[in-house]
Amino acid sequence: MKRMVNFKWSLVVITLHLIAVLYFVNALEPNTQIPSHWNYAGEVDGYLSVTGMVLFGVGFGIGIFLLLFLMPYYSPWYRRFEQRFERLMPSLSFILVLFFALINVYSFYLAKFPQFQPRMNVILVLVGLLLVFLGNLLPKVPRNFFIGIRTPWTLSNDEVWYQTHRIGGVFFVIGGLILALKGIILQSHQSFQLITTVAAILAVLYPAVHSFIIYKKLKAQ
């Protein structure tokens, strides 16, 4: 029960998300197509049915919550770092559930009000802010098989894990800020859109490469 109280804000978000989705389900025609995917320029290039989007959106949020809440029952590393996990999991769960709920509700909003023309790309801004928040949490993640930057080198050594997640947190924040900036600057040249996308992807992927570099250095020592 105590653990459930620690995750209360995730449960609040899931409840509000479900209420919002039920509103849109009742307000939309059954054959309405809901935006479900955006390309690198932030343009919609994929759709799901109302039912498909409900199952995907709500199901994904509940799945994320259960994955983190039930971690003590399936992670062999949990007991080793129990106090650190207990401080981290509620915040991580809240952030993930919140941002995926916002993206899902926004998709329904676009379907309900197709005439809506935002002054920024809301999806890119949301994804960028999500990466910023995750970047702030990454250095606090203990070594485990399910959450974090999991490479053969980080999983093999605590020091490699720690250094990778410390630099990874910085690069996630940088990548997130780049994506958010890209979402805010709508009227930009196509080359700018491509460059910012590549820069954000590299910022997120580099920590995995960095883990190999650290591993080789420690091995040489």
C-alpha positions as semicolon CSV with decimal commas, in nm:
position;residue;x (nm);y (nm);z (nm)
1;M;0,000;0,000;0,000
2;K;0,285;0,238;0,084
3;R;0,439;0,186;-0,260
4;M;0,103;0,259;-0,422
5;V;0,089;0,593;-0,235
6;N;0,436;0,676;-0,370
7;F;0,301;0,626;-0,722
8;K;-0,015;0,829;-0,661
9;W;0,062;1,097;-0,920
10;S;0,102;0,835;-1,191
11;L;-0,239;0,697;-1,097
12;V;-0,389;1,048;-1,109
13;V;-0,251;1,100;-1,460
14;I;-0,379;0,760;-1,578
15;T;-0,726;0,841;-1,440
16;L;-0,738;1,187;-1,604
17;H;-0,603;1,039;-1,927
18;L;-0,879;0,779;-1,933
19;I;-1,146;1,045;-1,869
20;A;-1,011;1,263;-2,151
21;V;-0,997;0,970;-2,393
22;L;-1,354;0,867;-2,309
23;Y;-1,467;1,222;-2,384
24;F;-1,307;1,214;-2,729
25;V;-1,439;0,865;-2,801
26;N;-1,792;0,992;-2,742
27;A;-1,729;1,312;-2,939
28;L;-1,571;1,153;-3,248
29;E;-1,724;0,949;-3,527
30;P;-1,628;0,578;-3,508
31;N;-1,447;0,594;-3,844
32;T;-1,234;0,897;-3,751
33;Q;-0,862;0,857;-3,818
34;I;-0,639;0,965;-3,528
35;P;-0,284;1,094;-3,592
36;S;-0,042;0,837;-3,452
37;H;0,297;0,905;-3,609
38;W;0,505;1,208;-3,706
39;N;0,807;1,222;-3,940
40;Y;1,137;1,401;-3,872
41;A;0,984;1,734;-3,981
42;G;0,702;1,692;-3,732
43;E;0,438;1,618;-3,997
44;V;0,171;1,354;-3,944
45;D;0,240;1,048;-4,161
46;G;0,047;0,775;-3,981
47;Y;-0,304;0,722;-3,844
48;L;-0,492;0,476;-3,624
49;S;-0,861;0,413;-3,576
50;V;-1,033;0,546;-3,265
51;T;-1,031;0,201;-3,107
52;G;-0,670;0,141;-3,202
53;M;-0,559;0,472;-3,054
54;V;-0,749;0,409;-2,730
55;L;-0,592;0,066;-2,690
56;F;-0,245;0,192;-2,780
57;G;-0,253;0,516;-2,581
58;V;-0,421;0,404;-2,261
59;G;-0,266;0,058;-2,275
60;F;0,083;0,199;-2,320
61;G;0,047;0,431;-2,021
62;I;-0,082;0,154;-1,796
63;G;0,190;-0,078;-1,926
64;I;0,464;0,172;-1,840
65;F;0,320;0,218;-1,492
66;L;0,303;-0,158;-1,428
67;L;0,654;-0,212;-1,566
68;L;0,799;0,032;-1,311
69;F;0,566;-0,042;-1,020
70;L;0,622;-0,418;-1,041
71;M;0,997;-0,395;-1,085
72;P;1,068;-0,550;-0,740
73;Y;0,907;-0,874;-0,861
74;Y;1,106;-0,926;-1,179
75;S;1,436;-0,736;-1,154
76;P;1,728;-0,929;-1,002
77;W;1,905;-0,596;-0,939
78;Y;1,621;-0,432;-0,750
79;R;1,706;-0,558;-0,401
80;R;2,068;-0,459;-0,443
81;F;1,972;-0,093;-0,500
82;E;1,630;-0,094;-0,336
83;Q;1,649;0,250;-0,171
84;R;1,769;0,420;-0,490
85;F;1,501;0,251;-0,699
86;E;1,228;0,346;-0,452
87;R;1,329;0,712;-0,476
88;L;1,357;0,704;-0,853
89;M;1,067;0,490;-0,980
90;P;0,774;0,715;-0,877
91;S;0,928;1,019;-1,051
92;L;1,022;0,820;-1,360
93;S;0,677;0,664;-1,380
94;F;0,505;1,002;-1,343
95;I;0,714;1,166;-1,616
96;L;0,669;0,884;-1,868
97;V;0,298;0,836;-1,802
98;L;0,235;1,213;-1,812
99;F;0,411;1,284;-2,142
100;F;0,268;0,983;-2,323
101;A;-0,079;1,080;-2,197
102;L;-0,030;1,436;-2,324
103;I;0,081;1,311;-2,666
104;N;-0,214;1,070;-2,685
105;V;-0,472;1,332;-2,581
106;Y;-0,321;1,583;-2,824
107;S;-0,363;1,328;-3,105
108;F;-0,733;1,299;-3,023
109;Y;-0,758;1,678;-3,005
110;L;-0,616;1,713;-3,356
111;A;-0,872;1,464;-3,485
112;K;-1,157;1,645;-3,312
113;F;-1,045;1,991;-3,425
114;P;-0,867;1,944;-3,762
115;Q;-0,883;2,320;-3,823
116;F;-0,653;2,382;-3,526
117;Q;-0,325;2,540;-3,643
118;P;-0,076;2,566;-3,355
119;R;0,207;2,817;-3,369
120;M;0,453;2,544;-3,276
121;N;0,490;2,172;-3,332
122;V;0,347;2,049;-3,004
123;I;0,463;1,688;-3,049
124;L;0,828;1,784;-3,099
125;V;0,814;2,019;-2,801
126;L;0,662;1,745;-2,582
127;V;0,916;1,484;-2,692
128;G;1,198;1,734;-2,641
129;L;1,082;1,819;-2,289
130;L;1,044;1,447;-2,214
131;L;1,410;1,393;-2,306
132;V;1,511;1,689;-2,087
133;F;1,334;1,541;-1,783
134;L;1,472;1,194;-1,853
135;G;1,819;1,342;-1,886
136;N;1,790;1,481;-1,536
137;L;1,692;1,139;-1,400
138;L;1,943;0,925;-1,591
139;P;2,240;0,978;-1,354
140;K;2,024;0,848;-1,067
141;V;1,940;0,514;-1,234
142;P;2,122;0,219;-1,069
143;R;2,262;-0,060;-1,282
144;N;1,987;-0,296;-1,402
145;F;1,870;-0,492;-1,707
146;F;1,552;-0,298;-1,786
147;I;1,592;0,081;-1,742
148;G;1,865;0,313;-1,862
149;I;2,141;0,295;-2,123
150;R;2,185;-0,081;-2,140
151;T;2,486;-0,188;-2,341
152;P;2,716;-0,489;-2,286
153;W;2,970;-0,247;-2,136
154;T;2,742;-0,060;-1,894
155;L;2,592;-0,387;-1,768
156;S;2,936;-0,535;-1,705
157;N;3,072;-0,264;-1,477
158;D;2,930;-0,020;-1,219
159;E;3,181;0,251;-1,307
160;V;3,102;0,229;-1,679
161;W;2,731;0,245;-1,596
162;Y;2,777;0,550;-1,372
163;Q;2,996;0,747;-1,614
164;T;2,778;0,660;-1,914
165;H;2,459;0,775;-1,742
166;R;2,622;1,092;-1,615
167;I;2,728;1,195;-1,966
168;G;2,407;1,045;-2,106
169;G;2,199;1,275;-1,889
170;V;2,378;1,577;-2,034
171;F;2,331;1,457;-2,394
172;F;1,964;1,374;-2,338
173;V;1,907;1,728;-2,213
174;I;2,091;1,870;-2,515
175;G;1,898;1,649;-2,757
176;G;1,570;1,739;-2,590
177;L;1,639;2,112;-2,609
178;I;1,728;2,078;-2,978
179;L;1,399;1,899;-3,050
180;A;1,199;2,152;-2,850
181;L;1,370;2,437;-3,037
182;K;1,293;2,265;-3,365
183;G;0,928;2,238;-3,264
184;I;0,908;2,605;-3,174
185;I;1,070;2,728;-3,496
186;L;0,807;2,612;-3,744
187;Q;0,888;2,837;-4,038
188;S;1,239;2,706;-4,094
189;H;1,428;2,574;-4,394
190;Q;1,412;2,202;-4,462
191;S;1,787;2,171;-4,408
192;F;1,741;2,312;-4,056
193;Q;1,475;2,050;-3,987
194;L;1,707;1,771;-4,103
195;I;2,014;1,901;-3,919
196;T;1,830;1,943;-3,588
197;T;1,680;1,595;-3,619
198;V;2,020;1,436;-3,685
199;A;2,177;1,637;-3,400
200;A;1,905;1,526;-3,156
201;I;1,940;1,160;-3,259
202;L;2,319;1,170;-3,226
203;A;2,288;1,333;-2,883
204;V;2,066;1,048;-2,766
205;L;2,274;0,769;-2,927
206;Y;2,623;0,894;-2,837
207;P;2,610;0,774;-2,473
208;A;2,598;0,412;-2,598
209;V;2,920;0,472;-2,793
210;H;3,066;0,653;-2,493
211;S;3,006;0,345;-2,277
212;F;3,235;0,142;-2,506
213;I;3,505;0,411;-2,490
214;I;3,493;0,416;-2,109
215;Y;3,498;0,037;-2,094
216;K;3,811;0,019;-2,311
217;K;3,986;0,282;-2,101
218;L;3,909;0,103;-1,775
219;K;4,014;-0,229;-1,924
220;A;4,345;-0,078;-2,035
221;Q;4,407;0,045;-1,682
